[in-house]
Amino acid sequence: MSATAHPARTAPDQPAVQVEQLQKRFALAHRSPGEGGIVALDKVSFTVEHGELFGFIGPDGAGKTTLFRLLVSLLVPDGGRATVLGLEVVHNYRALRPRVGYMAGRFSLYPDLSVEENLRFFASVFGTTIDREFEQIKPIYTQLQPFRDRRAAALSGGMKQKLALCCALVHRPDILFLDEPTTGVDAVSRREFWDLLGVLKRSGLTTIVSTPYMDEATRCDRVALIHHGKLLGIDTPSDIAAAFGRPLLAVRETARYKALLALRTYEHVHSVYPFGDVMHYTDAREDAPVARIVEDVKTFLFAHGFAGASVEPLAPTVEDSFIARTEGAP
């Protein structure tokens, strides 16, 4: 599949997105605006380069949606500054909005309109047509075409997301913001959606995506880890995983919960937590050889009645690094 190339219309020495000390606070219903409230973004700073597929990775409530709504000029920040495509998002919103594609976290198209009717409507809003922009949306539209007369409400979760992506692209934006586009869809649809994002990246389109799924980080050029409105780190997925900093062990035991409780009492434990069908263990001894740590943990488990436990070294993931960086966070 191919897509039309997206030459940047911003000065080459400017990033596609530049954010400096961005802040946003929401007042609680029973308090006045000056009396505390919820800090959604806390002095966030980052840049995104042209053509990047950039990911924000973090759990619900981390601040991802607030950040995206600020960057597409749907919210006004309480402090700091943000520019998108060289345009300041507060004062230049009229010039910015036609150049931005935005896909909200919740399905926000018209459920009673068909696939075709939704696409034609969103094209008309920006003064264009499906036919004129067909090459732009072709990689996605060809998957939707068999359902062109079906009401949007009757589509599967994966097809709804593809329709929303198509509508966000139909006016040929210079940058795309996708807020948790794969939340609530099945694993196959998630993979297909990320394959489409790969097509868009190869066309040169700058794409910024948020997700709570740590495994999706590997599909991005760079990722930012976000938690409680703060950025914990920005780097390539491989470098974030490599920065984990401690030997990591995978511990398998049938009585997992009991083994977890036992390991938390081990004198050398740094952290231990469930991870899928295993436990991930890190040791407080930073200079001990990995082989020795493995044998010591095995010995401890066997001594506590877990004779069937297996312990193996493991390469850390982005999720392991995220967990390590949020240890002790409120």
C-alpha positions as CSV (number, residue, x, y, z in Angstrom):
1,M,0.0,0.0,0.0
2,S,1.1,3.5,-0.6
3,A,0.0,7.0,0.4
4,T,0.6,10.5,-0.9
5,A,3.7,12.1,0.5
6,H,3.4,14.9,3.0
7,P,6.1,17.6,2.6
8,A,6.4,19.7,5.8
9,R,5.0,23.2,5.4
10,T,7.0,24.4,8.5
11,A,10.4,26.0,8.4
12,P,13.0,23.1,8.3
13,D,14.7,24.3,11.4
14,Q,11.5,24.1,13.4
15,P,10.1,20.9,15.0
16,A,6.6,19.8,14.0
17,V,5.6,20.2,17.7
18,Q,7.4,22.2,20.4
19,V,6.1,22.3,23.9
20,E,7.6,24.2,26.8
21,Q,6.5,24.0,30.4
22,L,2.9,23.3,29.5
23,Q,0.4,23.2,32.4
24,K,-3.2,22.5,32.9
25,R,-5.3,22.3,36.0
26,F,-9.0,21.5,36.4
27,A,-10.9,23.0,39.3
28,L,-13.0,20.6,41.4
29,A,-16.8,21.3,41.4
30,H,-17.0,22.3,45.0
31,R,-14.0,24.7,44.9
32,S,-13.2,28.0,43.2
33,P,-10.6,28.0,40.4
34,G,-7.9,29.2,42.7
35,E,-8.4,26.6,45.4
36,G,-6.4,23.6,44.3
37,G,-7.9,21.1,41.9
38,I,-6.6,18.4,39.7
39,V,-3.2,18.9,38.0
40,A,-3.7,17.3,34.6
41,L,-0.4,18.4,33.1
42,D,2.6,19.6,35.2
43,K,5.2,21.6,33.3
44,V,5.5,19.3,30.3
45,S,8.2,19.9,27.7
46,F,9.1,18.0,24.5
47,T,9.5,18.2,20.8
48,V,8.3,16.1,17.9
49,E,10.2,16.1,14.6
50,H,8.7,16.1,11.2
51,G,7.8,12.7,9.9
52,E,8.0,11.0,13.3
53,L,5.6,8.4,14.6
54,F,5.7,9.6,18.3
55,G,3.9,7.9,21.1
56,F,2.6,8.9,24.5
57,I,2.5,5.9,26.8
58,G,0.7,5.9,30.1
59,P,-2.3,4.6,32.0
60,D,-5.8,6.2,32.2
61,G,-5.6,9.5,34.0
62,A,-2.0,10.2,33.0
63,G,-2.8,13.4,31.1
64,K,-2.7,12.1,27.5
65,T,-6.2,13.3,26.4
66,T,-5.7,16.7,28.1
67,L,-2.4,17.2,26.3
68,F,-3.9,16.3,22.9
69,R,-6.8,18.6,23.4
70,L,-4.4,21.4,24.2
71,L,-2.3,20.7,21.1
72,V,-5.3,20.8,18.7
73,S,-6.6,24.0,20.3
74,L,-9.6,22.5,22.0
75,L,-8.4,23.6,25.5
76,V,-6.4,26.6,26.6
77,P,-3.4,25.9,28.9
78,D,-2.9,27.5,32.3
79,G,0.8,28.0,31.7
80,G,3.6,27.3,29.3
81,R,3.6,27.4,25.5
82,A,3.0,25.1,22.6
83,T,3.5,25.4,18.9
84,V,2.3,23.0,16.2
85,L,3.6,23.3,12.7
86,G,5.1,26.6,13.8
87,L,1.8,28.0,14.9
88,E,1.2,28.9,18.6
89,V,-1.9,26.9,19.5
90,V,-3.8,29.6,21.5
91,H,-3.4,32.6,19.3
92,N,-3.1,30.9,15.9
93,Y,-5.9,28.3,16.3
94,R,-7.8,29.4,13.1
95,A,-4.8,28.8,10.9
96,L,-3.8,25.6,12.8
97,R,-7.1,23.6,12.8
98,P,-7.4,23.0,9.0
99,R,-3.9,21.6,9.0
100,V,-4.5,19.1,11.9
101,G,-6.2,15.7,11.9
102,Y,-7.6,14.7,15.2
103,M,-9.1,11.4,16.3
104,A,-10.7,11.6,19.7
105,G,-10.5,8.8,22.2
106,R,-14.2,8.2,22.1
107,F,-15.9,7.3,18.9
108,S,-17.2,10.7,17.8
109,L,-18.6,10.2,14.3
110,Y,-22.3,10.2,13.4
111,P,-23.7,6.7,14.3
112,D,-26.8,7.0,12.2
113,L,-24.9,7.9,9.0
114,S,-23.3,5.3,6.8
115,V,-19.6,4.9,6.3
116,E,-19.8,6.8,3.0
117,E,-22.0,9.6,4.4
118,N,-19.7,10.2,7.3
119,L,-16.7,10.5,5.0
120,R,-18.5,12.8,2.6
121,F,-19.7,15.0,5.5
122,F,-16.2,15.4,7.0
123,A,-14.7,16.1,3.5
124,S,-17.3,18.8,2.9
125,V,-16.5,20.5,6.2
126,F,-13.0,21.1,4.9
127,G,-14.2,22.0,1.4
128,T,-13.0,18.9,-0.4
129,T,-14.4,15.5,-1.6
130,I,-13.6,11.8,-1.3
131,D,-12.8,11.6,-5.0
132,R,-10.3,14.5,-4.7
133,E,-8.5,13.0,-1.7
134,F,-8.9,9.4,-2.7
135,E,-5.1,8.7,-2.9
136,Q,-4.7,10.1,0.6
137,I,-7.3,7.8,2.2
138,K,-6.9,4.8,-0.2
139,P,-5.0,2.5,2.2
140,I,-7.8,2.8,4.7
141,Y,-10.8,3.3,2.5
142,T,-10.2,0.1,0.5
143,Q,-10.8,-1.8,3.8
144,L,-14.0,0.2,4.5
145,Q,-15.4,0.0,1.0
146,P,-17.3,-3.3,1.5
147,F,-19.2,-1.6,4.3
148,R,-19.7,1.8,2.7
149,D,-23.5,1.6,3.1
150,R,-23.5,0.3,6.6
151,R,-24.4,2.6,9.5
152,A,-21.4,3.6,11.6
153,A,-23.1,2.3,14.7
154,A,-23.3,-1.2,13.2
155,L,-19.5,-1.4,12.5
156,S,-17.2,-3.6,14.6
157,G,-14.9,-1.7,17.0
158,G,-11.9,-2.1,14.7
159,M,-13.8,-0.8,11.7
160,K,-15.2,2.2,13.7
161,Q,-11.6,3.1,14.4
162,K,-10.6,2.8,10.8
163,L,-13.5,5.0,9.7
164,A,-12.5,7.6,12.3
165,L,-8.9,7.5,11.0
166,C,-10.2,7.9,7.5
167,C,-12.3,11.0,8.5
168,A,-9.3,12.5,10.2
169,L,-7.2,12.2,7.1
170,V,-9.8,13.2,4.4
171,H,-8.7,16.8,4.4
172,R,-5.0,15.9,3.9
173,P,-3.7,17.2,7.3
174,D,0.0,18.0,7.9
175,I,0.0,16.3,11.3
176,L,-2.2,13.7,12.9
177,F,-3.2,13.3,16.6
178,L,-4.7,10.0,17.6
179,D,-5.9,9.7,21.2
180,E,-5.9,6.0,22.3
181,P,-7.1,4.8,18.9
182,T,-6.8,1.1,19.7
183,T,-8.5,1.1,23.1
184,G,-11.3,-1.5,23.3
185,V,-10.5,-3.3,20.0
186,D,-9.3,-6.8,19.5
187,A,-5.7,-7.8,19.1
188,V,-6.0,-8.4,15.3
189,S,-7.6,-5.0,14.8
190,R,-4.9,-3.4,16.9
191,R,-2.2,-4.9,14.7
192,E,-4.0,-3.8,11.5
193,F,-4.4,-0.3,12.8
194,W,-0.7,0.0,13.6
195,D,0.1,-1.4,10.2
196,L,-1.9,1.5,8.7
197,L,0.0,4.0,10.9
198,G,3.2,2.5,9.4
199,V,1.9,3.3,5.9
200,L,1.2,6.9,6.9
201,K,4.7,7.2,8.5
202,R,6.3,6.0,5.2
203,S,4.3,8.8,3.4
204,G,6.0,11.3,5.7
205,L,3.0,12.3,7.8
206,T,3.9,13.3,11.3
207,T,1.7,11.2,13.6
208,I,1.4,11.5,17.4
209,V,-0.5,8.7,19.1
210,S,-1.4,7.9,22.7
211,T,-2.0,4.5,24.2
212,P,-2.2,2.7,27.5
213,Y,-0.8,-0.4,25.9
214,M,2.9,-0.6,26.6
215,D,3.6,-3.2,23.9
216,E,2.5,-0.7,21.2
217,A,5.5,1.5,22.1
218,T,7.8,-0.6,19.9
219,R,5.9,0.6,16.8
220,C,6.9,4.2,17.5
221,D,10.1,6.0,16.5
222,R,10.2,7.6,20.0
223,V,7.9,7.5,23.0
224,A,7.2,9.7,26.0
225,L,6.3,7.9,29.3
226,I,3.6,10.0,31.1
227,H,2.2,9.5,34.6
228,H,0.1,11.8,36.7
229,G,0.7,14.7,34.3
230,K,4.5,14.4,34.3
231,L,6.8,13.1,31.7
232,L,9.1,10.3,33.1
233,G,11.3,10.1,30.0
234,I,11.5,10.4,26.2
235,D,13.6,8.2,24.0
236,T,13.4,5.4,21.5
237,P,11.6,2.3,22.8
238,S,14.8,0.2,22.8
239,D,16.7,2.9,24.8
240,I,13.9,3.2,27.3
241,A,13.9,-0.5,27.8
242,A,17.7,-0.6,28.0
243,A,17.7,2.1,30.7
244,F,16.0,-0.3,33.1
245,G,19.3,-0.5,34.8
246,R,19.0,-3.8,36.8
247,P,19.1,-7.5,35.9
248,L,15.6,-8.8,35.4
249,L,14.4,-12.3,36.1
250,A,11.2,-14.1,35.1
251,V,9.9,-16.3,37.9
252,R,7.3,-19.0,37.1
253,E,5.5,-20.8,39.8
254,T,2.1,-22.5,39.9
255,A,1.3,-20.9,43.3
256,R,2.2,-17.5,42.0
257,Y,0.5,-15.3,44.6
258,K,2.1,-17.2,47.5
259,A,5.5,-17.1,45.8
260,L,5.1,-13.3,45.2
261,L,4.4,-12.7,48.9
262,A,7.4,-14.9,49.8
263,L,9.8,-13.0,47.4
264,R,8.7,-9.7,48.9
265,T,10.3,-10.9,52.1
266,Y,13.6,-11.9,50.5
267,E,16.5,-9.9,51.9
268,H,17.9,-8.9,48.5
269,V,14.6,-8.1,46.7
270,H,14.4,-4.7,45.0
271,S,11.0,-5.3,43.3
272,V,8.7,-8.1,42.3
273,Y,5.4,-7.8,40.5
274,P,3.0,-9.9,38.4
275,F,3.6,-9.7,34.6
276,G,1.2,-11.8,32.5
277,D,1.5,-15.4,33.6
278,V,4.9,-14.9,35.4
279,M,6.5,-12.6,38.0
280,H,9.3,-10.1,37.2
281,Y,11.9,-9.9,39.8
282,T,14.8,-7.3,40.3
283,D,17.5,-7.6,42.8
284,A,18.9,-4.9,45.1
285,R,22.5,-6.1,44.5
286,E,23.6,-4.0,41.6
287,D,27.0,-5.6,41.2
288,A,26.2,-9.2,41.7
289,P,26.5,-11.5,38.6
290,V,23.2,-12.4,37.0
291,A,24.0,-16.2,37.3
292,R,24.5,-15.8,41.0
293,I,21.2,-13.9,41.5
294,V,19.4,-16.6,39.6
295,E,20.8,-19.3,41.8
296,D,20.2,-17.3,45.0
297,V,16.5,-16.7,44.1
298,K,16.0,-20.4,43.2
299,T,17.5,-21.4,46.5
300,F,15.3,-19.0,48.4
301,L,12.1,-20.3,46.6
302,F,13.0,-23.9,47.1
303,A,13.7,-23.3,50.8
304,H,10.2,-21.8,51.1
305,G,8.4,-24.7,49.5
306,F,8.3,-23.7,45.8
307,A,10.3,-26.6,44.4
308,G,8.7,-26.3,41.0
309,A,9.6,-22.7,40.5
310,S,11.7,-21.7,37.5
311,V,13.9,-18.6,37.4
312,E,15.4,-17.2,34.2
313,P,17.1,-14.0,33.0
314,L,14.9,-11.8,30.9
315,A,15.4,-8.7,28.7
316,P,13.4,-5.7,30.1
317,T,10.6,-4.1,28.2
318,V,9.2,-0.6,28.0
319,E,6.6,-1.7,30.5
320,D,9.3,-2.8,33.0
321,S,11.0,0.6,32.6
322,F,7.7,2.4,33.2
323,I,6.9,0.4,36.3
324,A,10.4,1.1,37.7
325,R,10.1,4.8,37.1
326,T,6.7,5.0,38.8
327,E,7.7,3.1,41.9
328,G,6.7,5.2,44.9
329,A,4.7,7.6,42.8
330,P,1.5,8.9,44.5
